[in-house]
C-alpha cells in the first residue's frame, strides 16, 4: 500500500502507523475509548508525550503529594522518557524511507 506523507508529494511504501486499539473498560462488555488505525507513529508518539507531560504537571501540583502519587508521577515520567526516546528514531527512519518499517503494529 502506498501512503502519502503529509507535507510531501512523494509516496512512502512502508510508513509506521497505529493499529486500532480500544481501552478503558466502562462495563465488562464495553470499552469507551479507542486509538484510530493509520495515524503516523511519530504523530501518535508526539501526542502521547504531551498527554504524559500534562499528567506530570497535574501530579506535581497536588499538595501534599502522597507516596502513591509520587510513584505514579515517576511511572508517567518513565513512560514519557521512553516515548520521547523512540520518536526521533522513528522519524529518522521515516525520512530515510527505511524498508524495516511496517504499515501497522499490533
Order of alpha helices (4+ residues) and beta strands (2+ residues): beta-beta-beta-beta-alpha-alpha
